[in-house]
Amino acid sequence: MSRKRNSGQARRTGRQELTQRIIDAFGDNHDKTFNYKQMSALLGIKSEAQRLLVGDIMLELCDEDFIIREGRGKYKLNPRGGYTEGTIERHGVKMYLRPDDGGEPIFIPERKTRHGLSGDRAKVYLYARRKGQEPEGEVVEILQRSRDTFVGVLDVTPGYAFLILDNRVMNSDIFIPKDKLNGAKNGQKAVVKIISWEERGKSPIGEVVDVLGDKGQNNTEMHAILAEFGLPYSYPADVEAEAAKIDAGITPDEVARRIDLRSVPTMTIDPRDAKDFDDALSIRRLDNGLWEVGVHIADVTHYVRPGSIIEEEAYRRATSVYLVDRTIPMLPEHLSNGICSLRPDEDKLTYSVLFQLDDEAKVHAYNIARTVIRSNRRFTYEEAQQVIETGEGDLRDEVLTLDRLAKKLRERRFANGAIAFERAEVRFELDEQGKPLSVYFKEAKDANKLIEEFMLLANRTVATHIGKPGRGQRAKTFVYRIHDLPDAEKLGNFSDFIKRFGYYVKTNGKKSDVSKSINQLLDNVQGKKEQNLIETLAIRSMAKAAYSTTNIGHYGLAFDYYTHFTSPIRRYPDMMVHRLLARYAEGGRSVNKEEWEGYCKHSSDMETVAANAERASIKYKQVEFMSAHLGEVFDGVISGVTEWGIYVEITANKCEGMIPIRDLDDDYYAFDEKNYCLVGRRHHRRYQLGDELRVKIAKTNLDKKQLDFALAEPEE
């Protein structure tokens, strides 16, 4: 019996392979016609039985409309509808085209990509769709490259060299002629630019444009991460020189044009390693019995003028980038850490929102105006927290009052449906060479929340001020920070998954009902082993926040109007908002919506790139940290399940690694996508998302930023 089953399986496999070869042949020759004899000859098939099988398969493909009949016994590839354009994406080992029109992704076999890489825009010829199969096509033209420089390690031989890529963005390394090495040496990390890639060439040809340094050195690796994402790791000398010419310019004439608040008690509260203080708070009791709380923001656009090279560089970067061990500022340091930074005991020009609040933190009036301030005290979050907890310290009355008002604002915000995503942030203690000594988690306490609430209030007020101008007036074009409703399918899948842990979340009804249900869930998982997993999956079920001139509100914050006004030193959209506020305050006409939407999209895209670079630096340091713990055993939770293995996050330090499916050798495991698990076919053992596991650190690969785990033996 087993022999018959095996031979039947072999026949099925042989037919499947032959079918795929015929499909590939039609794809390679989509403008030619074939009968079964011509197709057999093309495939090198001489056996009469196999030739007849070719004819049978071609008839089946014709019935499926994959090929069409062109005369007696002749067939030709049936195009699905000509051509489409879109963006190439890599999903694991497969390549797809994401069509511009938002249609279903189109699978592109590797040999049909025309050297297209993830992120490239391409034109694709569509094949007819086979029954039960995903859409398929081939790239006929690369419309726009997403990048032409790549990062890796040089393998230099006497006659030539290759760049071995850090990130597997293509299936080949880059060939470098000896005269294009530009002084780079074997084993160094370098940035290489592709200068040509023949259509039938296996490897692209490139030249070294920058040598980053010796592999493994902290500066080299951090610069490599920036270069990998196309981010700058140095500041142009001409921009630095231009910034150095700028003077603070706080003249009597300039002060006279502003509200002078230098006598009002004012403070900054920031992380202990911060140098760019772009926001400050002031507070005083007014004669009418209300509290005047001032949210003061560095007046960056007073110094950075449209059309200047500083402005152009700021737009190009769009955001500061925060790696594990450094900040790559959007603005030159002379501005970001000097003139614009709201340092204590220095007069500073600011753009402010002045609120009049009662003791319940209800806003009775506000004024958006340019001001001049003088900070009395620079608090770290830890110092401000100590004042809140002990009731003692500098500006104690002001800090305690701000804390009390912030808690009222926060309570009201959550009552209105805001979602409480407060995940612990991974941080590293590093030595002088940047080597990680320990991992710790940054926790938001009352001092952090105090700042957060007043920044949210200012951002919301500014957005409402422009977006909701009053009866009879049309809102002018503005920059909003938007956050759409959760994707219904993702939220439904999330709801089904958490039921296994005994949790429930609403997936329909009023927006506030759904968000309150999510908050209840996040409260319920606090301190549980599945907390991090469920918080991660909850975030993934949400839409991504972005910048846009079309306001749809901010779901996560439960605000109808929201923008980013409070961080112009480190975010370009905040500079855009400052400029629009000033323009409209002077009676200026509405700006071009389409043009400013382009600025918003660029800012959103760069925000994503910067976040990816930040995550890559964290992953690198996690792998570097765990390389000192090879062979050690840790408790973890399954954080991801794929067809190639299971990802496990170590509970103690949130470092994530993978157990390859090939190492689960006690059974043949199949991936159950719907139930987020691997299931053994013989013994039915399940490895499911959220399960606890003990794992051993098996291997670390810094080049790939990859941790490999192995299941720990029971005695370990």
N, C-alpha and C positions, 0 to 999 in steps of 0.2 A: 504493500500500500504506500509506504513512504517513498519508494522509488518512483511510483506513478505520479505522486504529488510533486516530487522534485522535477521530474521531466516535464510535467505540465507547467510548472512554474517557469522552467527554462524556456519553454515555447512562448509563454506569455511575455517574458522578459525580452526574448529575441524579437518578437513582433513589435513591442514597444520601442526598442532601440531602432529598428528599421523604420518605424513610423516617424521617429524623431529625425532620422537621417534624411528622409524624404522631405519633411517639413523644412529642415535646414537648407536642403538643395533648392527648393522653391524660393526660400527667402534670399538665398545667394544669387538667384537668377530670376528676380521677380518680373522681368519684362520678357521672359522666354517661355515657349510652350514645349511640352514633353509628352510623348506617349510612354507606355510602361517599358518598352524596349530601350528607348533613349535614356529614361531615368535609370534603368538597371545598368546601362553602360556607364553613365555618369558616376554611379556609386560603385562600379567595379564588380557587379554581380553577374555571374556567368551560369550558375545553376538554374535549370529550367523551373524547378519548384520555387526557388527564391524569386525568379522573375515573375512568375504567376502571382506570388504573394505581393510583390510590388504593385501589380495591377489591381489586386483586391484592395490594398490600402489606399491607392489613389481614388478608387471608386468611393470608398468610405469618406475620404477627405472632401470629395466632390459633394456627397450627400450632406456633409456638415457645412458646405459653402466656404470651406477654407480655400479650395481651388475651384475654378470654373472651367466648363468644357469649351474648348476652342477648336471646333471641327471634329472629325471622326477620331475618337480615341485619344485626342490630344487635350492637355490641360495646362492652365496657367494660374498663377497665384491670384487670388481674389482680394484686391485692396479693400479694407473696411470702409474707406471713405476718403482716400487720398492721404493728406498730410496734416499734421498738427504740430504745434509748438508748445514748449514748456521748459521746465527745469529738471535736470537730472538729479536723482537722489539715490544714495546707496543705502540699502536696507540689509545689513549683514553682508553676505557675499553676493547678493543680487542687486542689479541696477534697474531703476524704473524712471520713467518720465512722468512728472507731475504736470498735466496739461494746464495751460494758462486759463482755459475755460472752466477749470474746477472739476473736470470729469474724472473717471476712474483711472488710477495709475496704470501705466502701460509698461509691461515687462520688456526689457531690452537684453538679449543674450550678450554676454561679455564680448564676443567677437564682432558684435554688431554695433558697438558703441562709438566707433570711429574715434577712439581715444577720448571720448567724452568723460568728464570727471564730475563727481558730486558737486552741485552748485552751478554747473555750466548750463546756459540756455541753449536749446537745440531744436532742430526741425527733425521730425520723425515720420517715416513712412509706416503706415499702419497695415498689418496683415488682417485678413478676415478672422473673426474670432471663432475658435473651435468650441463645441459644446462642452460645458463644464470646465473650461480653461480660462485663465486670466488673459486680458488683451495683450497682444504682443506686437512689436514693431522693431524697426531698425533706424538708427541715426543716419540721416543723409547729409546733415550740415550742422556744424557747431556755430551757433549764432554769436555767442559771447562767452568768453572764458571767465570763470569766477576768480581765477587766480593763475599766475604764471610763475610764482616763486614757491619753493618747497624747502623744508628743513629736514636734515638728516645727518648721518655720520659718513664721512668720506672713507672709501676703501680705495687706496691709491696703489697702483702697480707701476712697474717701470715705464709702460707705454701709454697707459690710460687710467681712468678712475671711474668709480661709480658712486653716486650718492644713495646710500641705503636709507630709505625714508623712515622717519620716526613714526609717522601716522600712515596707516595703510590706505591711502586715498587712491592709489592706483596699483595695478597688479604687476608693475615692473619698477625697477630702480632706474635712476637717471644716468645715462652715459655722459662722461665729461672728458673731452679730449685733453691731452696733456697741456696744451697751450691755453686752456680755459680754466686752469686751476687757480690762477692768480695768487700763487704763494701758499695756498692751503696745503696742509700736511695730512698724512694718513691718520685716521682715528679722530680728527677734529670734527666738531659740529660746524655746519656751514649752511648758508642760505644759497640756493642754486636757482637760477632763472632758466626756464626752458626756452631755447632759441630756435629749435625746429623739432618736428616729429613727423616723419614720413608716414603716409597712410598705411603702408604695409610694414613699417618698422616696429619691432617689438618694444624697443626702448626709446624714449625721447632723448634728445641731445641737449645738454645744458652747459651753463658756465657759472662759476662761483662768483656771487656778487657781494658776499660778506662772510667773513670767518668769525664765528661766535666764540670760539675758544675750545679748550680741552673738555671732552666729554666728562660728565660727572661733577664739574665745578658748578657751584650754585648760580653764579652770574650767567654762565653759559646756558644752563638749563632753563632759567627764568626767561632769558632773552630768546631761547629757542621756542618756548611756549608762545611768547608774544609774536614772534615771526611766523609761527605755524598758523596763527589766526589773522595774519596780515596786520598786526598792530605795531605801532612804532615803539622802539625801546630807547630812543634818544630824542632830544628836542633839536629841531633845526637851528643852527647857529644864528641865522638871520632873524628868526622869530625871537630868539632870546635877546638879541641885540636891540631889536625894536622895542621889546617890553622894558628893557633896562632904561630906556629914555623917558618912560612914563613917570611922572611925579604925582604924589598924592593929591596935590592941588586943592587943599582945604583952605581956601582963601576967604577973607571976610565977605567978598561978593558971593562966593559959592554958598557959604553958610546962610547968607541973607535970603537966598532962593529956596531954602529948606526949612523944615520945622527943626528947631534946635532942642534936642532931648538929652544933651550932655549932662544935665544935672539930675536926671532921673536914674534911680538905682537899676543897673543893667548888668547882666551876666551872660557868659557862654557856658554850655555844658556839652562836652564832647568826649570821645574816647581818649585814653591817656596818651596814645601815640599820635594823635591828630595834630596837624600843623595848619590846615586850611579851615579856619573857623568861619563858615559862611552864614551862620545864624546866631542871633542873640535874643534874649528876652529881657524886657523891662516891666516893672510894675509899680504903680502908685495909686493911692486912694484919691479920687476926685472930690471936689466940693459937693457934687450931687449925690455922694454916697456910693457911687459905683467904682469898680476897679478898672483902671486903665492898664491893659496888658498890651505891650508893644512887641510884635514879632518883627525883628529887624534883620534884613537880608543884605548881604554885601552888594553894593551897587556896581556890579561888574560892567554893565553896559555903559556906564558913565566913562569908563576907561577904555573899553574895547569897542572900537568904532566899526560900523559896516564897511566892507571893502578893504580893511587893513589886513596885512598878512597874519596878524594875531587872530583876527576873526576867521579868516579862511582856514587856519590850522585848527582852531577850536571846532569849527563846523565839521571838518574832515574827521576829527577824533570823536566828536559828539559826546564823549563821556570820559571821566577819569577811569582808570582800570586799577582794580585792587587785587594784586596777587598776594600770596601768603606772606611775603617778606618785604613788599614795597608797594608804593603807589606810583602809577604813571599818570601824571596830572594832565588834564585837558588844557590848562592854561600854563604859561611859563611860571616858574616858581617865584619870580619877582612879583607877579600879580597874585598867584594862588596862596602863597605862604607869607607874602609881604603886604603890599599895598591894599589888597582887597580883604585880607584876613582880619577878622574882628578881634584883634589882639587886645589884651587888657591895657588900660592906662594910655591908650592912643585914640585920638579923634579919628572917626571913620565915617565915610559916606555910605548911606544905606537906603534901601527901598523898603518901606515899612507898611504893615497893616496894624493900625491902632484900634483896639477893641475896647468898648465899654461894657463890662460884664457885671452882673449882680452876683450875690453870694451863691446862687445856684448855677453859675457859669452860663447864664443865658445872655445872649448878645443883644444889647439895646441899641448900639450904634457902632459904626466902624468908619475908619478913614484910611484910604490907601494913598500914601504920600512919600515923597523923597525927604529924607531926614539926615541929620548928623547925630551920631551917638558917641559915647565913650564908655566902654565896658569897665566895670569896677572889679570884676573877678572872673578868672578863668577856672571853672570847675572841671575836673574829670568826672565821669559818671560815678566813680567810686566815692569821690569826695562829696558830691551832691547827695548820693544815697546815704552817706553817713549823717549828713545834716537832717535828712528826712527821718532816719531811724532814731537819732538821738535828740533831735530838737535843738542841737547846739552847733555853733560854727558861724562863719562869715555869712552875712545876709540871710540869717536864719528865718526872719519873719517873711521876707520876700520868697525864699525857697519854699517854705511851708505853705504859704498862701497859694503859690503857683501849683504846688502838688495837690492841694485840696481842690482847686478849680479843675485841674486836669482830670482828676478822678471823677468829677461830676460829668465832664465832657465825655469821658470814656464810657461811663455807665449808660449815658443817653445814646451814644453811638451804637452800642451793642443791643440796646433795647429796640433800636430802629432796624436791626437786621444785619449789622456788620459781622463779618466772619473772623474768628480769632485764630488766625494762622500765626503761631509763635514758635517756630521750630528752633531748637538749639543750634547755634552756628559752631562749626568745628574750627578751632584755633590751635596754633602750635607754639610751643616755647622753642626758640631757635638759639643756637650758639653763634659765635662771631662769624663763622663760615657759612651760616645758614642751615646747618644740619639740625634736624628736629630732635629735641631731647625728650619732649613729652607732648601729649595731646590733651587739650582741655576744651570745655564748651562755654561759649559766651551766652550768658543768660540775661534776658531783658528784665530789669527791676524797675522800681517806681521812678527812678531818675530818668531812665530811658523812655519810659512811658509818658513822663511829664513833657519832655521835648516832643515826642511823637504827636501827642494830642494837639499841642499848639501849632505845630507845623501843618497837621491835617486841617485844623481850623482855618489857618491862613490860606492854604491851597484851595480849600473848598470855597472860601469867601471870595477870593479873586476870580475863580471860575464862574461863580454865580453872578458876580458883579458885571462881567462882560456877557455871559451866556444868557442872562435873564434880566435885560435892561429896564423892564417896566412897560406898562401899558402904552400901546401906540408906537413903540420903538422896535426896530428889528435888530437882532443880535448880529454883531459884526464877527468876521472870521477870527477864530481864536484857536489856541493850541490846548487841547484837552488830554487828560490822562484817562483812558477809557478801559473798562473791564466788562466783557460781555457775560451773559448768563452762561451757566455750565452747559456743556454739550449733553443733550438728553440721553444719548446712547452711552456715553462714558459714565454719566452719573448712575444710570441704570445698572451697568456692569459693576460699578463700585458698590452699589447697594446690595446686589446679589452676592458679591464676594464677602462683605463684612457680616452677612447673616451667619456665615460659618463660625464666626467668633461670638455670636450672640448679640450683635449690634444691629441697629436699625437706623435708616435715614430716609426722610421724605424725598421723593423725586419729582413731585408735582404739587400744584397748589400755588398760593401767593409766594412771591419772591422772599418775603420776610419769613414765611413759614419754613421754606426750604433751608434758608440760611440759619435760622434758629435751631433747626433739627441738626444741621452740620455742627453747630457750636456745641450742642448737647453731646453729640458723638465725641468731639474733640475733648470735652471735659471728662467723659466716661473712660477714655483710653489712657488718661494721664497715669503714669507710673506702671502701666501694664507692659508686658514683654512685646506686645504687638503695637505699642504706641507709635514708634517711628515709622513702621511699615504702613499703618493706616493713615497717619498724617501725610506720608509721601504720596500714597494713592489718592487721597482726598485732593491734594494740590494738583495732581495730574488730571483729575476729572474736571478741574476748573479751566476756563479760558485763560489766555495769556494777556496780561495788561499791555497796552501799547499807547502810542501817541497818535492823535488824529484831530483834524479840524471838524469832523462830524461827531457831535456829542451823543453818546448813548448811555451816559452815566457810568458809575463805577460800582459794579455788583458787590465785589468783596468788601468795600467800605460802606456800602448802602448809601452812597451819595448820588444825587441827580446831576450834580456838576462838580467836577474835580479837575485840577491841573497840577503842574509842578512849577512852583514859584520860588521855593525856599532853598535851592542849592545851585545857584548859577556858577559857582566856582568849579563845580564838577559835572554839571549836566547842561548841554547846549539847549534843550527845550526850555529850561528856566530862563536862559538869556532871551530866547524868542518871546516868552511871556512878558518879561520886563519891557522889551521893546514895544510890544503891542499895547501894554498898559499905558506907557508914556505917550504913544502915538494917539490913542483914543482919548486920553485925558486932555490932549491939546486940540481935540475936535477933528482929528485926521480921519480920512476915509478908510473904509474896510480894505484890507489887503486881499490879494488874489488867492482865493481858496485853493485852487488846484496847485498853484506854486507852493504854497505853504504846506499842503498835504504831502508834497514831495519831500520837504524838509522833515516832516514828521516821520515819514516812512524810513528815511535815512537814519534818523535818531533811534527809532525802534530797532532797526537792523543792527546798528552799532552797539546798542544796549545788549542784544542777544550775543553778539560776538564777544563783548567784554565779559559777560557772565560765563560763557563757555571757557574763556581763557582762565578766569578765576577758578572755575571747577577743575580745570586741568592742572593748575598749580597745586590745588589742595590734594588732588589724586596723586600727583608726583610725590608730595611730601608724605602722604600716607604710605605709599609703597617704600619710600626711602626709610621711613620710621620702622615699618614692619620687617625690612631686610635685616634688622638687628635681632629679629625674633624668629628666625628660621627654625623649624622643628618644634616650636612651642604650640601649645593647645589653648584654644579660646572658645568661650561660649558665643554663639551667634544665632541669628534668625535669617531664614531664607527671605531675601529681599527681591528676588527676581527669578523667573523660570523661563528658559528658552529652549529651542530645539537642540542647542549645542551644550547646554549645561545649566547648573543652578548657581545663582549669585547668593552669597551669604554676607551679611553685615555683622561684624563683631560688635557685641553689645557694649563692651567697655570703652571703645574708642571710635565706633562708627566707620572703621575702615572696611571696605567692601572688596571681596575677591570672588573667584569663580572656581567651582569644582567641575571640570570638563566631563561631559556625559560619557566619554570614552573611559574615564577612570571609575565609573560606577559599573564594575565588572562582575557583580553578582547576578546580573540579569540583563535582558535587553529592554531598555527604557524608551518609551514613546512619549512625545510631548502632547499633552492635552491642553490646548490653548484656551478653551472655554473655561476650564476649571483651574487654570494657573498651576499646573502640576506636571511632574513626570511620573509615569506609571509603569512598573515592571510587568512584562507580558506573562511571565511564568509565575512569579511569586506575588504579584500585585502590590508590591510595596510602593508607597506614594511619597514623593517629595513635593510638598505643597507650599505655596507662598505663605509666609508667617510661621512655618514650623521651626521649632528650636533644633539646633544642631551643634555638636562639638566638632570643631575643625582644627586641623594642624596646618601651619604655614608651610607650604610645600616648595614654593618658588616665587621669586620676585623678579620683575623685569622692568627696570627704570625706563628703558627706551620706549617701551610700549605703555608705561604707566599701568602695569598689570600685576595683580596678585593672583597666584594660583593656590587654592586650598586643597586639602585632602580630608576625607572623613577620618576623624580620630577613632582609633581602636577603643573598645570599651574600657580596657585597663588604663588608657591614657586620660 
